[in-house]
Structures are given as C-alpha cells and as structure tokens.
Amino acid sequence: MPNKTVELIDPLKDKRLNDWLQGCNDTTIFHSSGWARVLAESYGYRPVYFTLYVSGNCRGCLPVMEVDSALTGKRGVCLSFSDYCGAIVESKQDFRLLLDAVLAYGRTRRWRYAEFRGEAHLMSENPSKVYAHHVIELSNDEKLMLSRVRKSSARNIQTAVKEGVTVDMGNSLQGVLDFYRLHCLTRRRQGLPPQPRSYFIKLHELLIARNLGFIALARQGDATVAGLICLHFGSNAIYKYGASDAQMQHLRANNLLFWEVIKKCGRDGFGRLSLGRTDPDNEGLLNFKNGWGGSRTDLSYYRYDFAGNAFIHPQERNLEAYRQVLKKLPVSLLRALGKIAYRHMG
C-alpha cells in the first residue's frame, strides 16, 4: 500500500509544485503559482495549496486562497476570482483526502465557509450556484474551426473586416492599459465597479509579460473599440476579460476579435480554449458564446458551511437596485469603489 500524505504548500515558494502542475492535462492558469501571486500581491490573500504526496512524489493538488476580511469574514476559496479551479487528482479517493484536509484546516482557522468552483468530484452535493461554461476544442486547421462557427457569427466576422476593423495582439503594458479604459466603461454599463488599475498592472507583470497570456485589441483607425485578455498555462487557454465600446457595436468587432484569438490559440498549440463562466440569465452573452462551435456544460460552485457542517445553497441577494445606481456614477468614482471593494469580495 503506497504511503499517502497531504501537505500544505505555499506555491509562491515551492517551484516544484508549479512544474508538476504544468505537466497535467487539466491544469489551467488558475492553478499556477503566477495566478496565486497576482491574487496575493493585489488583494493580500493567503495561498494554501493542499498537496497530495504518494511515496514522496506529488500526485494531487487542491489550491485554496484564504480570504480574511473584516467586512465579509474569513473563508477559503478554490479559487478567488477564478472562473473554475478543480482539484488535480487521479481518483475520487485522493480527492477525498484533500477535501478532508481542507475542511479540517478551515475549522482550525475559523472559516465561515469553503467554496469550490467547478469541482467535478462534488457533483453529488447541492451546488450553491450554477453557471454555463463553453469550451472550444482547438486545432491548427483554421478551416476546420471555421466550419464549426455559426453562420451568423461568421457573417459578423466578415462585417467587421468590411468595416475596416483590425486586431492587434501583444503583451505590452500599454496594451493592458488601453484595455483597462474599455474595461472601466464596460463595468459601468454593467452596473459594477471595475477591478483596480493596480490589479491589471500585476496581471501584466506576473503573467502576460512572462508569456502566460496576451492582449487582443480591435481597432478601427486610431480608435480602440474592443479588447480581450487571454491567459494560458500548460495546454489550456482561457478568455478571462472582455470589454468593448457600446457605441461601436455595429462594427461587430467582438466577433473578429474572438475569431482571431481562437486562431492564435490553435496556432500556438493549445488544446482547449475556455470562454469562462456565464450567468444563465445573461441570454445575450450565452447566445454569443454559443456561436463558436464549442461545447456547453454546467459549471457548478459548491459552498461548505462550517456552522452547519454541510454543503448549502445560500440565499442570493437581489443586487439589481444597486447596479442601477452604479450605472449612473462617474467612472472615477466607480474605480475608487472597486479599489476598496475587491479586497473583500474574493
């Protein structure tokens, strides 16, 4: 019988864990030490990665961020501001060892709850929230990938080209800042504060500038009308952030932008491109993502409540009234709110 032990690893100090994760098929940027450092340095979260060793060799990992907030309490999240971050394990038995270690640790740290995002080994539990998740299987055969694209999406790509829209891709800080301007406008339109500018600078410094992502910007002439940030690690890429100028939607720039990103990820040899999570009530975004020939599945989040010692479905607050107020605020004030709020929201 092999000897199995669970150890708590700080991914910011243990390079071996990152090297092992990079070789696993299901690993994403959210599992990486770079993403852990972005969250730790941007928001002060503490990474605690529960790692399974079999006879001294790494065989599993369940990443967790400890969020300690005076406003929202202390909890463990797998993983803050990540669309999904399931355990990397070979069996349900190995996952159970990691889960038991997380829950035992959470009790000693007096967490309110532990949240698991997209954890396949918890499908028998009651989810706290269910999103839609689109994943595109990539290829270096552009004709094959284009044949999977919905006809209306393909027509919109051609519309953007005829309108003179071009797409630039790179990894410069200026590209990130150009994107951030659009991001602030988009978040205001959605009734949400934008993440702090300093967070996007960290995203560039720790990931994009180290070839773990890129920025794609759609332009018409000198005007930047849409943008997208894609992150990648191992064999998987993810569309993490998108933004656009609402007054330029008739150009269909987002369609050309997505298509160019899909082609680039295929050329670069990635196996899958995740389009991230989508709220099931967001019919417009769901319809857009449905058009790219990927598969759509449920992405379930699970919340373990330590007071009740059970997985629960918490009551959701209706935030629509707050969003309507935020839509009317100037971008400068929304940025100030985001700088305060996101530290407590992870």
C-alpha positions as CSV (number, residue, x, y, z in Angstrom):
1,M,0.0,0.0,0.0
2,P,1.6,3.3,-1.0
3,N,2.1,5.9,1.7
4,K,-0.2,8.9,1.0
5,T,0.2,12.2,2.9
6,V,-1.3,15.7,2.5
7,E,1.0,18.7,2.9
8,L,0.2,22.4,2.9
9,I,2.3,24.1,0.3
10,D,2.9,27.8,-0.4
11,P,3.0,28.0,-4.2
12,L,4.9,31.3,-4.1
13,K,7.9,29.5,-2.5
14,D,7.7,25.9,-3.9
15,K,8.7,25.8,-7.6
16,R,8.4,22.0,-7.8
17,L,4.6,22.2,-7.4
18,N,4.2,24.6,-10.3
19,D,6.4,22.4,-12.5
20,W,4.3,19.4,-11.7
21,L,1.1,21.2,-12.4
22,Q,2.3,22.5,-15.7
23,G,2.5,18.9,-17.0
24,C,-1.0,17.9,-16.0
25,N,-3.7,17.9,-18.8
26,D,-6.4,19.6,-16.8
27,T,-4.3,22.4,-15.3
28,T,-5.3,26.0,-16.1
29,I,-3.7,29.4,-15.3
30,F,-5.8,29.4,-12.1
31,H,-3.7,26.5,-10.7
32,S,-0.4,28.2,-11.4
33,S,1.8,30.0,-8.9
34,G,1.7,33.1,-11.1
35,W,-2.0,33.5,-10.6
36,A,-1.6,32.9,-6.9
37,R,0.9,35.7,-6.8
38,V,-1.4,38.0,-8.7
39,L,-4.1,37.5,-6.0
40,A,-1.7,37.6,-3.1
41,E,0.0,40.8,-4.2
42,S,-3.2,42.5,-5.4
43,Y,-5.5,41.7,-2.6
44,G,-3.5,40.3,0.3
45,Y,-5.0,36.8,0.1
46,R,-3.0,33.9,1.5
47,P,-2.5,30.9,-0.8
48,V,-2.7,27.5,0.9
49,Y,-2.3,24.6,-1.6
50,F,-3.3,21.2,-0.3
51,T,-0.9,18.8,-2.0
52,L,-1.1,15.0,-2.0
53,Y,2.2,13.1,-2.0
54,V,2.4,9.4,-2.7
55,S,5.7,7.8,-1.6
56,G,7.3,11.2,-1.7
57,N,6.0,12.2,-5.2
58,C,3.4,14.8,-5.9
59,R,0.2,13.2,-7.1
60,G,-2.6,15.7,-6.4
61,C,-3.3,19.4,-5.6
62,L,-6.3,21.3,-4.4
63,P,-5.5,25.1,-4.5
64,V,-7.1,27.4,-1.9
65,M,-7.0,31.1,-1.1
66,E,-7.7,32.2,2.4
67,V,-9.6,35.5,2.4
68,D,-9.6,37.3,5.7
69,S,-11.9,40.3,5.6
70,A,-13.2,42.5,8.4
71,L,-16.3,43.1,6.2
72,T,-17.1,39.7,4.7
73,G,-15.4,37.3,7.2
74,K,-12.8,34.7,6.8
75,R,-13.2,31.8,4.3
76,G,-11.3,29.5,2.0
77,V,-12.0,29.8,-1.8
78,C,-10.8,27.5,-4.5
79,L,-10.0,29.9,-6.1
80,S,-10.7,33.6,-5.7
81,F,-11.6,35.5,-8.9
82,S,-11.1,32.3,-10.8
83,D,-13.9,31.0,-13.1
84,Y,-13.1,27.4,-12.1
85,C,-10.3,25.6,-10.3
86,G,-11.0,21.9,-9.7
87,A,-8.6,19.6,-7.9
88,I,-5.9,17.9,-9.9
89,V,-6.2,14.3,-8.7
90,E,-6.2,10.7,-10.2
91,S,-9.2,9.4,-8.2
92,K,-12.2,10.3,-6.0
93,Q,-10.4,8.7,-3.1
94,D,-7.5,11.0,-3.5
95,F,-9.8,14.0,-3.8
96,R,-11.5,13.0,-0.5
97,L,-8.1,13.0,1.3
98,L,-7.5,16.6,0.1
99,L,-11.1,17.7,0.9
100,D,-10.9,16.3,4.4
101,A,-7.6,18.2,4.9
102,V,-9.2,21.5,3.6
103,L,-12.2,21.1,5.9
104,A,-10.1,20.3,9.0
105,Y,-7.8,23.2,8.3
106,G,-10.8,25.5,7.8
107,R,-12.2,24.6,11.2
108,T,-8.9,25.4,12.9
109,R,-8.8,28.8,11.1
110,R,-12.5,29.5,11.9
111,W,-13.6,29.9,8.3
112,R,-17.2,30.8,7.7
113,Y,-17.3,28.6,4.7
114,A,-15.2,26.9,2.0
115,E,-16.1,27.5,-1.7
116,F,-15.2,25.1,-4.5
117,R,-15.5,26.4,-8.1
118,G,-16.1,23.8,-10.8
119,E,-15.2,20.8,-8.7
120,A,-16.1,17.7,-10.7
121,H,-15.7,15.4,-7.6
122,L,-18.5,17.3,-5.8
123,M,-21.3,16.6,-8.3
124,S,-23.3,14.6,-5.8
125,E,-23.5,17.7,-3.5
126,N,-26.0,20.5,-3.6
127,P,-24.5,23.4,-5.7
128,S,-24.6,26.9,-4.4
129,K,-24.6,28.4,-7.9
130,V,-24.6,27.0,-11.5
131,Y,-23.1,28.9,-14.5
132,A,-22.8,28.0,-18.1
133,H,-19.3,27.0,-19.4
134,H,-18.2,27.0,-23.0
135,V,-15.0,25.2,-24.1
136,I,-13.7,25.1,-27.7
137,E,-11.5,22.2,-28.8
138,L,-8.7,23.9,-30.8
139,S,-6.8,22.9,-33.9
140,N,-4.2,24.4,-36.2
141,D,-6.6,23.7,-39.0
142,E,-8.4,27.1,-39.4
143,K,-10.9,25.8,-42.0
144,L,-12.0,23.0,-39.6
145,M,-12.6,25.5,-36.8
146,L,-14.4,28.0,-39.1
147,S,-16.7,25.2,-40.2
148,R,-17.9,24.8,-36.6
149,V,-18.7,28.5,-36.2
150,R,-22.4,29.5,-36.5
151,K,-23.2,31.1,-39.9
152,S,-24.4,34.4,-38.3
153,S,-21.1,34.6,-36.3
154,A,-19.1,34.0,-39.5
155,R,-21.1,36.8,-41.3
156,N,-20.4,39.2,-38.4
157,I,-16.6,38.4,-38.8
158,Q,-16.9,39.5,-42.4
159,T,-18.9,42.6,-41.4
160,A,-16.1,43.7,-39.1
161,V,-13.5,43.2,-41.8
162,K,-15.5,45.2,-44.3
163,E,-15.9,48.0,-41.7
164,G,-12.1,48.2,-41.5
165,V,-11.7,46.7,-38.1
166,T,-8.2,45.2,-37.4
167,V,-6.9,43.2,-34.5
168,D,-3.6,43.7,-32.8
169,M,-2.2,41.1,-30.3
170,G,0.7,41.6,-27.9
171,N,1.9,41.6,-24.3
172,S,2.7,45.2,-23.7
173,L,1.7,47.2,-20.6
174,Q,0.3,49.9,-22.9
175,G,-2.0,47.3,-24.4
176,V,-3.2,46.3,-20.9
177,L,-3.9,50.0,-20.1
178,D,-5.7,50.5,-23.4
179,F,-7.9,47.5,-22.5
180,Y,-8.4,48.9,-18.9
181,R,-10.0,52.1,-20.3
182,L,-12.6,49.9,-22.1
183,H,-13.0,47.7,-19.1
184,C,-14.0,50.6,-16.9
185,L,-16.6,51.7,-19.4
186,T,-18.0,48.1,-19.7
187,R,-18.2,47.6,-16.0
188,R,-20.1,50.9,-15.6
189,R,-22.5,49.7,-18.3
190,Q,-23.0,46.5,-16.3
191,G,-23.5,48.4,-13.0
192,L,-20.3,47.1,-11.4
193,P,-17.1,48.7,-10.2
194,P,-14.0,47.8,-12.2
195,Q,-11.1,46.0,-10.7
196,P,-8.3,48.3,-9.5
197,R,-5.8,49.5,-12.2
198,S,-3.1,48.1,-10.0
199,Y,-4.6,44.6,-10.4
200,F,-4.3,44.8,-14.1
201,I,-0.7,46.0,-13.8
202,K,0.1,42.9,-11.7
203,L,-1.7,40.8,-14.2
204,H,0.7,42.2,-16.8
205,E,3.8,42.0,-14.7
206,L,3.3,38.4,-13.3
207,L,1.5,36.7,-16.2
208,I,1.2,38.5,-19.5
209,A,4.8,39.8,-19.6
210,R,6.0,36.3,-18.8
211,N,4.3,34.7,-21.8
212,L,1.4,33.3,-19.8
213,G,-1.2,35.4,-21.7
214,F,-1.8,38.2,-24.2
215,I,-4.0,41.2,-25.0
216,A,-6.0,41.4,-28.2
217,L,-7.3,44.8,-29.2
218,A,-9.8,45.6,-32.0
219,R,-9.3,48.9,-33.7
220,Q,-11.0,51.0,-36.4
221,G,-8.5,53.6,-37.5
222,D,-7.0,55.1,-34.3
223,A,-9.9,54.1,-32.1
224,T,-9.8,51.0,-29.9
225,V,-13.3,49.7,-29.9
226,A,-13.0,46.3,-28.2
227,G,-10.5,44.2,-26.2
228,L,-9.8,40.8,-24.7
229,I,-7.3,39.3,-22.3
230,C,-6.5,35.7,-22.7
231,L,-4.4,33.7,-20.2
232,H,-2.9,30.3,-20.6
233,F,-0.9,27.6,-18.8
234,G,0.1,24.1,-19.8
235,S,-2.2,23.0,-22.7
236,N,-5.2,25.2,-21.8
237,A,-6.1,28.8,-22.6
238,I,-9.0,30.9,-21.1
239,Y,-10.7,34.0,-22.2
240,K,-10.6,35.9,-18.9
241,Y,-11.7,39.5,-19.6
242,G,-13.5,41.2,-22.4
243,A,-14.6,44.8,-23.0
244,S,-16.0,47.0,-25.7
245,D,-17.3,50.4,-26.7
246,A,-21.1,50.1,-26.7
247,Q,-21.4,52.9,-29.3
248,M,-19.3,50.8,-31.8
249,Q,-21.2,47.6,-31.5
250,H,-22.5,47.9,-35.1
251,L,-18.9,47.2,-36.3
252,R,-19.2,43.6,-34.9
253,A,-15.6,44.0,-33.6
254,N,-16.1,41.4,-30.9
255,N,-16.7,38.7,-33.5
256,L,-13.5,39.4,-35.4
257,L,-11.7,39.7,-32.0
258,F,-12.9,36.2,-30.9
259,W,-12.1,34.6,-34.2
260,E,-8.5,36.0,-34.2
261,V,-8.0,34.8,-30.7
262,I,-9.3,31.3,-31.5
263,K,-6.9,31.1,-34.5
264,K,-4.0,32.2,-32.4
265,C,-4.6,29.8,-29.6
266,G,-4.9,27.0,-32.2
267,R,-1.6,28.0,-33.9
268,D,0.2,28.2,-30.6
269,G,-0.7,24.6,-29.9
270,F,-3.2,24.9,-27.0
271,G,-5.7,22.0,-26.8
272,R,-8.7,23.9,-25.4
273,L,-9.9,27.5,-25.1
274,S,-12.4,28.1,-22.2
275,L,-14.7,31.0,-22.7
276,G,-15.2,31.3,-19.0
277,R,-18.3,31.2,-16.9
278,T,-21.6,32.9,-18.0
279,D,-24.6,33.7,-15.8
280,P,-27.6,31.6,-17.1
281,D,-29.7,34.8,-17.1
282,N,-27.4,36.6,-19.5
283,E,-29.1,35.5,-22.7
284,G,-27.2,37.9,-24.9
285,L,-23.8,36.6,-23.8
286,L,-24.9,33.0,-23.9
287,N,-26.1,33.4,-27.5
288,F,-22.8,35.0,-28.5
289,K,-20.7,32.2,-26.9
290,N,-23.0,29.5,-28.4
291,G,-21.9,30.6,-31.8
292,W,-18.2,29.5,-31.7
293,G,-18.6,25.7,-32.1
294,G,-17.6,24.8,-28.5
295,S,-19.3,22.5,-26.0
296,R,-21.5,24.0,-23.3
297,T,-21.8,22.4,-19.9
298,D,-22.9,23.4,-16.4
299,L,-20.2,24.9,-14.2
300,S,-21.2,24.3,-10.5
301,Y,-20.0,26.1,-7.5
302,Y,-20.2,24.5,-4.0
303,R,-20.2,26.1,-0.6
304,Y,-19.4,24.2,2.6
305,D,-20.9,25.9,5.7
306,F,-18.8,25.2,8.8
307,A,-21.6,26.2,11.2
308,G,-23.9,23.6,9.7
309,N,-21.2,21.1,8.7
310,A,-22.8,20.7,5.2
311,F,-22.9,21.9,1.7
312,I,-25.5,24.6,1.3
313,H,-27.4,26.7,-1.2
314,P,-27.2,30.2,0.3
315,Q,-29.9,32.8,-0.3
316,E,-28.9,35.1,-3.1
317,R,-29.3,38.9,-2.7
318,N,-31.1,40.9,-5.4
319,L,-28.5,43.5,-6.4
320,E,-30.3,45.0,-9.3
321,A,-31.2,48.2,-7.5
322,Y,-27.6,48.7,-6.5
323,R,-26.5,48.1,-10.1
324,Q,-28.9,50.7,-11.4
325,V,-27.3,53.3,-9.1
326,L,-23.8,52.3,-10.1
327,K,-24.6,52.7,-13.8
328,K,-25.2,56.4,-13.1
329,L,-21.9,57.1,-11.3
330,P,-18.8,58.5,-13.0
331,V,-16.0,56.1,-13.9
332,S,-13.6,57.8,-11.5
333,L,-16.0,57.1,-8.5
334,L,-16.5,53.5,-9.6
335,R,-12.8,53.0,-9.8
336,A,-12.5,54.3,-6.2
337,L,-15.2,51.9,-5.1
338,G,-13.5,49.0,-6.9
339,K,-10.2,49.7,-5.2
340,I,-11.9,49.4,-1.8
341,A,-14.4,46.6,-2.5
342,Y,-12.5,43.9,-4.4
343,R,-10.2,43.1,-1.4
344,H,-13.3,41.9,0.4
345,M,-15.1,40.1,-2.5
346,G,-12.8,37.2,-3.4
